[in-house]
Amino acid sequence: MSKLWGGRFSQGPARALEELNASISFDLRLAPYDLAGSKAHARVLHRAGLLTEPELEQMLTALDELREAVDKDAFPVSLSDEDVHTALERGLVEKLGALGGKLRAGRSRNDQIACDLRMYCRDHARAVAVGLVDLVEALTGQARRTADAPVPGMTHLQHAQPITFGHQLLAHVQGFLRDLDRLSDWDRRTSVSPLGSGALAGSSLPLDPVAVAAELGFDAPAANSIDGVADRDFAAELLFVTAMIGVHLSRLGEEVVLWTSQEFGWVELDDAFATGSSIMPQKKNPDIAELARGKAGRFIGDLTGLLVTLKALPFAYNKDLQEDKEPVFDALDHLKLLLPAMAGMIATMTIHTERMAEAAPLGFSLATEIADWLVRDGVPFRDAHEITGAVVAFCQENGRELHEVTDGELASISPLLRPSVRDVLTVDGALAGRRTPGSTGPGPVADQLATVDAAIPQWRTWSTAEVIPGL
């Protein structure tokens, strides 16, 4: 069978061109979406009087048979098929003869691929969202169990102020909830059907892009036929979201690496979610967390590669756009591998709260409590900061922790440091004093948990909703 574009040519393409030009090796995964678009297009051709009722029925039956063959991995393709559209049209013509060729009327591979990729992205983005919800649930479950477990809060990876481990885990949850919100917002902009745009100018046939859009789960058809086939904002924006998810996963992964180290000893990973060493029998390695760090670079690379491909690309379709699919496939594939592993690792890890509690007051992490106590006593914070710094300097010179300084020593540093300052020199007291919304005190952490608990079912519903009717 000749190429879809072969009529004007006197001979077939050179082997080198055919190998370079072909995308069938990676775009065959779009076949279910291409077939869904073909069924919608067949119905529109029928309503336009271009297919009879019997022809439509034969067409839909043949398309369903092709879908069954694709699902069973029983649809053979070769390099000569060039792309998924050519392969499926060949299959249709093999089944229906000349009737199969009627389906091409009023559409182009340009609007087909733009539509197929949108449908694929919308469908698979929901699968990523499912993985995010699972991870949020895992983090929230551990946060609930450690909502009152003190741990050193850090800035610059140095002890800063006491917080609870639950508060730390909920900080990661906030980033993943924003990622879910980004996916939802992205989906709203992506819910536009390019079918009906043709090659770039639309069609002179009496087609119905509105009906096609509705049948395929889109909110509307493209407002401009040139933009309909040329736009890849949706792919680039999705890759930004996946890159952002990757960055958030890398930050969580890095903290797990630290928490499981001998130096921290806060967390132990379940055997099912860790690996060992081929030479050192004692090792338990946080490979999932490390892969989360490593794959962030991959996701960022996918985004960067597509943006460079799109830069200065003229309208409407150009073959450069063949390069839009592999980075999208790559990012979505690897996230769907990584998210379940991360969720399982977090859900099953053992948290050593006693080790964290021992570390919580170390490194003069209660120093800010002294400064705040002085402020509540009417001392300007500038002066309170200096006085507290003098207390820390005294402790460093004398090998003491803050709570070990005597009343007399405090008074010798500053007469403003009355004995009652000791009321704030405990981790429990420091945590209890954090009452403002979003802070690490018991009340605000409980409020955070309640908010996340209310959000999870909503995101579960969104992520599992059918995007493409009947797919």
C-alpha positions as CSV (number, residue, x, y, z in Angstrom):
1,M,0.0,0.0,0.0
2,S,1.3,3.4,-0.9
3,K,2.0,6.1,1.7
4,L,-0.9,8.4,2.5
5,W,1.0,11.1,0.6
6,G,2.3,8.9,-2.3
7,G,0.1,10.0,-5.2
8,R,2.3,12.9,-6.3
9,F,5.6,10.9,-6.2
10,S,7.0,8.7,-8.9
11,Q,8.9,6.4,-6.5
12,G,8.9,5.4,-2.9
13,P,11.1,7.0,-0.3
14,A,14.8,6.1,0.2
15,R,15.4,3.7,3.0
16,A,17.3,6.4,5.0
17,L,14.4,8.7,4.7
18,E,11.9,6.0,5.7
19,E,13.9,5.1,8.8
20,L,14.3,8.7,9.8
21,N,10.7,9.7,9.0
22,A,8.9,6.8,10.7
23,S,7.3,7.2,14.1
24,I,5.4,4.0,14.2
25,S,7.9,2.5,16.7
26,F,6.7,4.8,19.4
27,D,3.4,6.3,18.3
28,L,1.5,3.0,18.0
29,R,0.5,3.5,21.7
30,L,-1.8,6.2,20.4
31,A,-3.8,3.7,18.5
32,P,-6.8,3.5,20.9
33,Y,-7.1,7.3,20.8
34,D,-6.8,7.4,17.1
35,L,-9.5,4.8,16.7
36,A,-11.8,6.7,19.1
37,G,-11.3,9.8,16.9
38,S,-11.9,7.8,13.8
39,K,-15.3,6.5,15.2
40,A,-16.4,10.0,16.0
41,H,-15.3,11.2,12.6
42,A,-17.2,8.4,10.9
43,R,-20.4,9.4,12.6
44,V,-19.8,13.0,11.5
45,L,-19.3,11.9,7.9
46,H,-22.5,10.0,8.2
47,R,-24.5,13.0,9.5
48,A,-23.0,15.0,6.6
49,G,-24.3,12.5,4.1
50,L,-20.9,11.3,3.1
51,L,-21.4,7.8,4.5
52,T,-24.6,5.7,4.3
53,E,-26.1,4.0,7.3
54,P,-24.8,0.6,6.2
55,E,-21.4,2.1,5.4
56,L,-21.2,3.6,8.9
57,E,-22.1,0.3,10.5
58,Q,-19.4,-1.5,8.6
59,M,-16.9,1.2,9.4
60,L,-17.6,1.2,13.1
61,T,-17.4,-2.6,13.2
62,A,-14.1,-2.6,11.5
63,L,-12.7,0.0,13.8
64,D,-13.8,-2.0,16.8
65,E,-12.1,-5.1,15.3
66,L,-8.9,-3.0,14.9
67,R,-9.2,-1.9,18.5
68,E,-9.5,-5.5,19.7
69,A,-6.4,-6.5,17.6
70,V,-4.4,-3.5,19.0
71,D,-5.4,-4.4,22.6
72,K,-4.3,-8.0,22.1
73,D,-1.1,-6.8,20.5
74,A,-2.2,-8.7,17.4
75,F,-2.1,-5.8,14.9
76,P,1.1,-6.2,12.9
77,V,3.0,-3.0,11.8
78,S,6.2,-2.4,9.9
79,L,8.5,0.5,9.0
80,S,6.5,1.1,5.8
81,D,3.5,2.0,7.9
82,E,5.3,5.2,8.8
83,D,3.0,6.3,11.6
84,V,0.0,5.1,13.6
85,H,-2.5,6.9,11.3
86,T,-1.1,5.2,8.2
87,A,-1.0,1.8,9.9
88,L,-4.6,2.0,11.0
89,E,-5.9,3.2,7.7
90,R,-4.0,0.3,6.1
91,G,-5.8,-2.1,8.5
92,L,-9.1,-0.5,7.7
93,V,-8.7,-0.8,3.9
94,E,-7.6,-4.4,4.4
95,K,-10.9,-5.0,6.1
96,L,-13.3,-2.8,4.0
97,G,-11.6,-2.2,0.7
98,A,-12.4,1.1,-0.9
99,L,-14.9,2.0,1.8
100,G,-12.0,2.2,4.2
101,G,-10.5,5.0,2.2
102,K,-13.6,7.2,2.8
103,L,-12.7,7.9,6.4
104,R,-9.9,10.1,5.4
105,A,-12.2,12.8,4.0
106,G,-12.2,16.1,5.9
107,R,-9.3,15.3,8.2
108,S,-5.5,15.3,8.1
109,R,-2.8,13.6,10.0
110,N,-2.1,17.1,11.4
111,D,-5.3,17.4,13.3
112,Q,-5.4,13.7,14.0
113,I,-2.1,13.6,15.8
114,A,-2.8,16.8,17.7
115,C,-6.1,15.3,18.9
116,D,-4.6,11.9,19.7
117,L,-1.8,13.3,21.8
118,R,-4.3,15.6,23.7
119,M,-6.5,12.6,24.5
120,Y,-3.5,10.5,25.5
121,C,-2.2,13.2,27.8
122,R,-5.6,13.8,29.4
123,D,-6.1,10.1,30.0
124,H,-2.6,9.4,31.4
125,A,-2.4,12.6,33.5
126,R,-5.2,11.1,35.5
127,A,-3.1,8.0,36.1
128,V,-0.4,10.3,37.5
129,A,-3.0,12.0,39.6
130,V,-4.0,8.6,41.1
131,G,-0.3,8.0,42.1
132,L,-0.1,11.5,43.6
133,V,-3.2,10.9,45.7
134,D,-1.8,7.5,46.9
135,L,1.4,9.3,47.9
136,V,-0.5,12.1,49.7
137,E,-2.5,9.4,51.6
138,A,0.7,7.6,52.6
139,L,2.3,10.9,53.8
140,T,-0.8,11.9,55.7
141,G,-1.1,8.5,57.4
142,Q,2.4,8.8,58.7
143,A,1.8,12.5,59.6
144,R,-1.2,11.6,61.7
145,R,0.9,9.0,63.6
146,T,3.7,11.6,64.3
147,A,1.6,14.7,64.7
148,D,3.0,15.2,68.2
149,A,6.4,13.7,67.7
150,P,9.1,16.4,68.2
151,V,12.0,16.6,65.8
152,P,14.6,19.2,65.0
153,G,13.3,21.6,62.3
154,M,16.2,22.6,60.0
155,T,17.3,25.5,57.8
156,H,20.5,25.3,55.9
157,L,20.4,21.6,57.1
158,Q,21.3,23.0,60.6
159,H,19.1,22.7,63.7
160,A,16.8,25.7,63.8
161,Q,13.6,25.2,65.9
162,P,11.7,22.2,67.2
163,I,8.8,21.0,65.0
164,T,6.8,17.8,64.8
165,F,7.6,15.2,62.3
166,G,4.0,15.2,61.2
167,H,4.3,18.9,60.3
168,Q,7.4,18.1,58.3
169,L,5.6,15.4,56.3
170,L,2.6,17.7,55.7
171,A,4.9,20.2,54.2
172,H,5.6,17.7,51.4
173,V,1.9,17.0,51.1
174,Q,1.3,20.7,50.3
175,G,3.5,20.5,47.3
176,F,1.8,17.4,45.9
177,L,-1.6,19.0,46.4
178,R,-0.4,21.9,44.3
179,D,0.7,19.4,41.7
180,L,-2.8,17.9,41.6
181,D,-4.3,21.4,41.3
182,R,-1.9,22.1,38.4
183,L,-3.0,18.9,36.6
184,S,-6.6,19.9,37.1
185,D,-6.0,23.4,35.8
186,W,-4.0,22.0,32.9
187,D,-6.7,19.6,32.0
188,R,-9.2,22.5,31.7
189,R,-7.0,24.3,29.1
190,T,-6.3,21.0,27.3
191,S,-9.9,20.1,26.8
192,V,-10.0,21.4,23.3
193,S,-10.4,19.2,20.2
194,P,-8.3,19.9,17.1
195,L,-10.4,17.6,14.9
196,G,-12.0,19.6,12.1
197,S,-8.9,21.8,11.7
198,G,-7.7,19.6,8.8
199,A,-4.2,20.3,7.7
200,L,-4.4,23.9,8.9
201,A,-7.4,25.6,7.1
202,G,-10.4,23.6,8.3
203,S,-12.6,21.7,5.8
204,S,-15.1,22.6,3.0
205,L,-17.1,19.5,3.9
206,P,-20.1,20.0,6.2
207,L,-18.5,18.5,9.3
208,D,-19.4,19.2,12.9
209,P,-16.3,19.8,15.1
210,V,-18.6,20.6,18.1
211,A,-20.1,17.2,18.0
212,V,-16.8,15.5,17.6
213,A,-15.4,17.4,20.5
214,A,-18.3,16.4,22.7
215,E,-18.0,12.7,21.7
216,L,-14.3,12.6,22.6
217,G,-14.8,14.3,26.0
218,F,-13.5,17.7,25.0
219,D,-15.3,20.9,26.1
220,A,-15.0,22.6,22.8
221,P,-13.3,22.5,19.3
222,A,-10.3,24.6,18.5
223,A,-11.1,28.3,18.0
224,N,-8.5,28.6,15.2
225,S,-7.6,25.8,12.8
226,I,-4.0,26.9,12.5
227,D,-3.6,26.9,16.2
228,G,-5.5,23.6,16.4
229,V,-2.8,21.7,14.6
230,A,0.3,23.8,15.6
231,D,-0.4,24.2,19.4
232,R,1.7,22.1,21.7
233,D,1.4,24.3,24.7
234,F,-0.6,21.5,26.3
235,A,2.4,19.1,26.0
236,A,4.9,21.6,27.2
237,E,2.7,22.6,30.1
238,L,2.1,19.0,31.1
239,L,5.9,18.4,31.1
240,F,6.3,21.4,33.4
241,V,3.9,19.8,35.8
242,T,5.7,16.5,35.6
243,A,9.0,18.3,36.1
244,M,7.6,20.0,39.1
245,I,6.3,16.7,40.5
246,G,9.8,15.3,39.9
247,V,11.3,18.2,41.8
248,H,8.9,17.6,44.7
249,L,9.7,13.9,44.7
250,S,13.4,14.6,44.7
251,R,13.1,16.8,47.8
252,L,11.2,14.1,49.6
253,G,13.6,11.5,48.4
254,E,16.6,13.5,49.6
255,E,15.1,13.8,53.1
256,V,14.4,10.1,53.2
257,V,18.0,9.5,52.3
258,L,19.1,11.7,55.2
259,W,16.5,10.3,57.7
260,T,17.6,6.7,57.1
261,S,21.3,7.4,57.4
262,Q,23.2,6.3,60.5
263,E,23.8,9.9,61.4
264,F,20.1,10.7,61.6
265,G,18.6,7.3,62.4
266,W,15.1,8.7,62.3
267,V,13.6,6.3,59.8
268,E,14.0,2.7,58.8
269,L,12.7,1.5,55.5
270,D,10.7,-1.7,55.1
271,D,12.7,-4.5,53.6
272,A,10.3,-4.6,50.6
273,F,11.1,-1.1,49.7
274,A,14.9,-1.1,50.1
275,T,17.9,-2.9,48.5
276,G,21.2,-4.3,49.6
277,S,24.8,-4.3,48.6
278,S,26.6,-7.0,46.6
279,I,29.7,-6.7,48.8
280,M,28.6,-5.3,52.2
281,P,26.0,-7.6,53.8
282,Q,24.9,-5.1,56.4
283,K,23.7,-2.4,53.9
284,K,20.1,-1.3,53.5
285,N,20.0,1.2,50.7
286,P,17.2,3.8,50.0
287,D,17.2,3.2,46.2
288,I,13.7,4.4,45.6
289,A,14.5,7.7,47.3
290,E,17.7,8.0,45.3
291,L,15.9,7.2,42.0
292,A,13.4,9.9,42.9
293,R,16.3,12.4,43.0
294,G,17.8,11.0,39.8
295,K,14.7,11.0,37.7
296,A,14.0,14.6,38.5
297,G,16.8,15.4,36.0
298,R,15.1,13.2,33.4
299,F,11.7,15.1,33.8
300,I,13.4,18.5,33.6
301,G,15.3,17.3,30.5
302,D,12.0,16.2,28.8
303,L,10.6,19.6,29.4
304,T,13.7,21.4,28.2
305,G,13.9,19.3,25.1
306,L,10.3,20.0,24.0
307,L,10.6,23.7,24.7
308,V,13.7,23.9,22.5
309,T,11.9,22.0,19.7
310,L,9.0,24.5,19.8
311,K,11.2,27.6,20.0
312,A,10.8,29.7,16.8
313,L,8.8,27.0,15.0
314,P,6.6,28.6,12.3
315,F,2.9,27.8,12.0
316,A,1.3,25.5,11.2
317,Y,2.5,21.9,11.3
318,N,6.2,21.0,10.8
319,K,7.8,17.6,11.0
320,D,9.7,18.9,14.1
321,L,6.5,18.2,16.0
322,Q,7.2,14.5,15.6
323,E,9.6,15.1,18.5
324,D,6.8,16.1,20.8
325,K,5.6,12.6,21.8
326,E,8.6,10.8,23.2
327,P,9.4,13.3,26.0
328,V,5.7,13.2,27.0
329,F,5.6,9.4,26.9
330,D,8.9,9.2,28.8
331,A,7.8,11.6,31.6
332,L,4.4,10.0,32.1
333,D,5.8,6.4,32.0
334,H,8.5,7.1,34.6
335,L,6.2,8.9,36.9
336,K,3.8,6.0,36.8
337,L,6.7,3.8,37.9
338,L,8.0,6.1,40.5
339,L,4.9,7.3,42.4
340,P,3.7,3.8,43.5
341,A,7.2,3.0,44.8
342,M,7.4,6.3,46.7
343,A,3.9,5.8,48.2
344,G,4.8,2.2,49.3
345,M,8.1,3.3,50.8
346,I,6.5,6.1,52.8
347,A,3.5,4.1,54.0
348,T,5.7,1.2,55.3
349,M,8.6,3.0,56.8
350,T,9.2,2.8,60.6
351,I,9.7,6.1,62.3
352,H,11.9,6.2,65.4
353,T,10.3,9.0,67.4
354,E,12.5,8.5,70.4
355,R,15.6,9.2,68.4
356,M,14.0,12.3,66.9
357,A,12.9,13.5,70.3
358,E,16.4,13.2,71.7
359,A,17.7,15.4,68.8
360,A,14.9,18.0,69.0
361,P,16.5,20.3,71.6
362,L,20.1,19.9,70.4
363,G,22.0,22.6,68.6
364,F,20.4,25.4,70.7
365,S,17.1,24.9,68.8
366,L,15.2,26.6,71.6
367,A,17.1,29.9,71.3
368,T,14.3,31.6,69.5
369,E,12.0,30.7,72.4
370,I,14.2,32.9,74.7
371,A,14.0,35.8,72.2
372,D,10.2,35.5,71.9
373,W,9.9,35.3,75.7
374,L,11.8,38.6,76.0
375,V,9.6,40.2,73.3
376,R,6.5,39.2,75.2
377,D,8.1,40.9,78.2
378,G,8.4,44.2,76.3
379,V,12.0,43.9,75.0
380,P,12.6,45.1,71.4
381,F,13.4,42.1,69.3
382,R,16.7,43.6,68.2
383,D,17.8,43.6,71.8
384,A,16.2,40.2,72.5
385,H,18.2,38.7,69.6
386,E,21.5,40.1,71.0
387,I,20.7,38.8,74.5
388,T,19.8,35.4,73.3
389,G,22.9,35.2,71.1
390,A,25.0,36.0,74.3
391,V,23.3,33.0,76.0
392,V,24.2,30.7,73.1
393,A,27.8,32.0,73.2
394,F,28.0,31.3,76.9
395,C,26.7,27.7,76.3
396,Q,29.2,27.1,73.6
397,E,32.1,28.4,75.7
398,N,31.0,26.2,78.7
399,G,29.8,23.1,76.9
400,R,26.2,23.5,78.0
401,E,22.8,23.2,76.4
402,L,20.3,26.1,77.0
403,H,18.3,24.3,79.6
404,E,21.4,23.5,81.6
405,V,22.3,27.2,82.3
406,T,21.6,28.2,85.9
407,D,19.4,31.1,87.0
408,G,22.4,33.0,88.3
409,E,24.2,32.5,85.0
410,L,21.2,33.7,83.1
411,A,21.0,36.8,85.3
412,S,24.7,37.5,84.8
413,I,24.2,37.5,81.0
414,S,21.3,39.9,81.3
415,P,19.1,41.0,84.3
416,L,16.1,40.7,81.9
417,L,16.5,36.9,81.9
418,R,14.4,36.1,85.0
419,P,14.0,32.4,86.2
420,S,10.6,32.2,84.5
421,V,12.3,32.1,81.1
422,R,12.8,28.4,81.8
423,D,9.1,27.8,81.1
424,V,9.9,28.1,77.4
425,L,13.1,26.1,77.4
426,T,11.4,22.7,76.7
427,V,10.5,21.2,73.4
428,D,6.9,20.6,74.5
429,G,6.5,24.2,75.6
430,A,8.0,25.4,72.3
431,L,5.6,23.3,70.3
432,A,2.6,24.2,72.4
433,G,3.3,27.9,71.8
434,R,3.0,27.5,68.0
435,R,-0.8,28.3,67.7
436,T,-1.0,30.4,64.5
437,P,-2.6,28.8,61.4
438,G,-0.1,26.6,59.5
439,S,2.4,26.4,62.3
440,T,3.8,23.3,64.0
441,G,1.7,23.3,67.2
442,P,-0.8,20.6,68.0
443,G,-3.9,22.6,67.0
444,P,-2.6,23.9,63.6
445,V,-1.3,20.4,62.7
446,A,-4.7,18.9,63.5
447,D,-6.3,21.6,61.3
448,Q,-3.9,20.7,58.4
449,L,-4.7,17.0,58.7
450,A,-8.4,17.8,58.6
451,T,-8.0,19.9,55.5
452,V,-6.0,17.3,53.7
453,D,-8.5,14.5,54.8
454,A,-11.3,16.5,53.2
455,A,-9.3,17.1,50.0
456,I,-8.2,13.5,49.3
457,P,-11.7,12.1,48.4
458,Q,-12.3,15.0,46.0
459,W,-8.9,14.4,44.3
460,R,-9.6,10.6,44.2
461,T,-12.9,11.3,42.4
462,W,-11.2,13.6,39.9
463,S,-8.3,11.3,39.2
464,T,-10.5,8.3,38.5
465,A,-13.1,10.0,36.5
466,E,-13.6,8.9,32.8
467,V,-12.0,11.4,30.5
468,I,-12.8,9.9,27.1
469,P,-16.2,8.4,27.0
470,G,-16.2,4.7,26.0
471,L,-12.4,4.5,25.6
